[in-house]
Amino acid sequence: MGKLDGKIAIVTGAASGIGRSIAQTLAAEGAIVGVADVQHAAADAAARDIELRGGRAVAIAMDVTSEEQVDAGVDALAARFGAIDILVSNAGVQIVNPIDQYAFADWKRMIAIHLDGAFLTTRAALRHMYRDKRGGTVIYTGSVHSHEASKLKSAYVTAKHGLLGLARVLAKEGAEHKVRTHVVCPGFVRTPLVDKQIPEQAKELGISEEQVIRKVMLGNTVDGEFTTLEDVAQTVLFLCAFPSAALTGQSIVVSHGWFMQ
C-alpha cells in the first residue's frame, strides 16, 4: 500500500521540472494526480508517463492566473474522482532584471502566476476540502527566496515571501476544517528555469556563467551541490502524508544549507 492510497491530488506547473517530479512521486505512492499546466500537450504527456509507470493521472489544461480555468479544472477533477485531498501550488516562472529596469508588465505577470495563482487554486481546492470537513493538505512551492533576497529578482522574492503569509493564514483558517498547509522552500534546483537564469545573470552581473553557478547559486550551500528534484518531491510527500496538524503553517527549507532557519 502507498502512503497516499485513495487520495486525489492536483499539482500545478506539473508538466515539467519540480512539478512533474512531485506529480510522479505522489502517484507512485497511490494518489490519483491531476497534472495541471498551461501547456496542455506537455501535461498530457506527463500524465501518460505516470500511467506508464503504473500510476493514475489526468491532464488538466490550466492557466493559474485565470479564475475560470482554475475553478473549472479543480471542479472537474473533484467531480470525476469525488474529492480534492492535496493541492500542490507549484506553477512559476522567472524574469530577472534590476528594479530600475523591471518592466511593470513583467512584474504583474510574476505576481499573477506566483501569488494570484496560489490564491485561486487554494480557494478552488478548499471548496472541496472544507465540504463535510474532509480536510486536506495544501503545499506551496516557495524558495529560499521566501526568506532571503538576491539581486535582479524583486518580483520573484516578493511573490515567494507572500506565499508564507498565505500559508500561515490558511493554517489558522483551515484548522477547523482539518486542512494543513506548508511552504516547501528549495534552493537552486537544476531545471530549465534555472539553466535559463545562468546566462542572464552572468550578463547582468558581469561575471562568467561558471561564477554564477559557483558563487551566486551554490556559494551559500554547505557542500556546493544543487538541490535535486527528488529532494523536493520527497519533502512534499512527507508533508502530504504527515498524520496530524502538529505540523502546519511551516516553511520547510530544502537547500543544502543555503538558508538555515
N, C-alpha and C positions, 0 to 999 in steps of 0.2 A: 504494500500500500504506500502511496505517495503522501507527502506531508500536506498536500493541498487537494486531496481527492474530494470531489463534489463541489469545489469552489469555482466560481465564474469570475474571471479577471479580464480587465481591459488595460492595455498598455498603449500609450500614445507615442508617436515617433518610433514605432516598433518595426519599421521596415528595414532598418539598418543600425549598425553601431550598438550603443548601450541598450537601446530599447529592444532591439532584436534579440540580444543575448538574454535580457530579462525575460522576454516572452518565451524563449526556448527553455529557460530554466524553470519557470513556473509550470509550463506544460509538462516538462519531464517529471514534475512532482505531482501530476494528476489534475491540475487546473485546466478548465476549458478557457482558452485565451482569445479575446478579441484583439486582433492585430490592427491597430488604428494608425493610419498615416495619411498625409496629404497626397503622397504618391501611391495611388491605389494599385497600380500594377506591381510595384515593389512590395506592397503589403500583401497582395495575393500570393506572390512568390514566397514571402516569408511564412505565411500561413501554410502553404503547401509543404514547405520544408519541415515545419513542425509535425505535420501529419505523416510525412515520410519517416520521421523519427519515432512514430508510434504515439504521438500526442494528438490532441484535438484543438483546432483553431479555426477561426473565421476571419477573413479580411474585412476591414471597415474603412471606407473612404471618409476621411475626416480632416478638415481644416480646423484646428483647435481655436482659431480666432472667430469662427462662425458659430453663433449661438444656435442656429437652425441645424447645422451639420452635427454639432456636438450632441444636442438633445436627441436628434433622430438616430444617430449611431448608437448611443448608450441605451436608448429605449428599445431599439431593435434587438440588441444583444440580450437585454433583460427579458423581452417578450419571447425570444426563441428558447432561452435556457432557464427562465424563471427567476433570475436574481442577478444582482451585481454584488460580489463579495470583496473584490480587490480592484482598486484603481491605482495604476502607476502613471502619474502625470510626468511624462519624460520629454515630450516634444520640445525641441530647441534649435536655435541657430546661433551663429556668432558673426558679428560685424565689428571689426576693430578700427579705431580711429581716435586721435586725441579729441578732447572735449570741444576745443575751439573750432574743430573741423568736422564735428559729428553732425551729419545731416539729420534734421528733425524727422524726416520720413523714416530713416533707419532707426532712430530712437523709438519711434512709435511702433515700428514693426517688431523690434526686440521686446518691448514691454508687452505688446499684444500676444505674441507667441508664448512667452515665458509666464507672464502673470495673468493676463486675461484668459489664456488657455487653461491655466491651472484652476482658476476660479470657475470657469464654465464647465469643465469636466468634473470638478468636485461637486458643484451644485447638481449636475445631472445624475451623478452616481449616488449622491446622498438621498435623492428621492426614493431610490430603491433600497438602499441600506437602512434607512430610517423606517421603512414600512414594516410594521409588526415587530420593531426593534430587532430585526435580523442581524444588524451590525455589519461590520466590515473593516477593512484597512485601506487607508489612503496613503500612498507613498509619493513624495515629490522628489524628482531628481534635482538636487541643488548642486553645490560645488564647494570646493574650498573657498571660492569667491562669495559664498554665503556668509563668510566670516572675515575674509581678507580682501584687500584691493590690489589691483595691478594696473599699470598704465595701459591706456588705449581701450579699456573695457568698461567705460562708465555705465552704459545701458545694461550690460550683462551683469555687472556687480550689483547694480541697483535692483535688477529683477531677482537675482538669486538671494539677496538679502530679504526681499519681500516675501519669498516663499517661507522663510522662517516665521514671519508674522502670521501668515495664513494658516500654517500648520498648527501653531500654538493656539490660535483662536478655535480652530476646528477640534483640537484635542479637548478643549473645555466644553464647547457646544455639543460635540459628538458623544461625550462620555455617557450621557443618559440614554443614548441610542445604541450603545455598545460599538461605537466607531472609534478606532485608534488611528493615529496618524504620525508620520515621521518625515524628515528630510534626509535623504542619503546624499552625502557631500563628497563626491570623488575628487581626487587630484587629477592631474593630466592623464587621460586615457588615450592611447594611440589609435584614434578613429580618423576617418576622413575629415571631420570637422577640425580636429587638432592639426592634422597634416596641412590643411589649408592655412592655418594661422602661422605656421613656421616661416614661410617666405614673407608673409605680410608683416609680421613683427620684425623680422630681420631688416626689412626696408625702412619701417617707421623708426626703429631704434638705432639704425646704422651699425648693426653688428652682423656677424655671419649666422647662417642657419644653424650651424653646429653650436654656436654660443647661445642661441635662443633655446635649444634643447637642453644644453648642459647647465646654463646659468638661470634662464628665466623659468623654464618649465620644471626642471628637476633639481635646481640648486638648493631648494629648501627641504628636499626629501632626506631621509636618513641613509638611503642606500643608492641614490641615483637611478631609481627604477620608476618606469611608468606604472600607474595603476592599471590593472587589466580589466577586461570586460567581465571575466569570471569573478574577480574581486567584488565588483559592483553587484552583479547578478546574485551572488551568494548572500550578500548582505541584505538585499531586498527580500530574498527567500526567507532568511532568518526572521526578518521583521514581520513578514506576512504570516508566518507560521507560529509566531510567539503567542502564547495562550491567554494572556491577560493584559489589562490596562496598567499593569505595573510599569510597562514600557510604552509610553505615549508622549507625543509632543516633543520628541527628541530629535536632535541633529546628530547623525552618525557620520563621522568623517572617515573616509576610506582613501588615504592619500600617501602612504609610506612616510608618514610623519611630516608631510608638507605643512599641515596645520595640526596643532595639538590643543585640545580643549582642556 
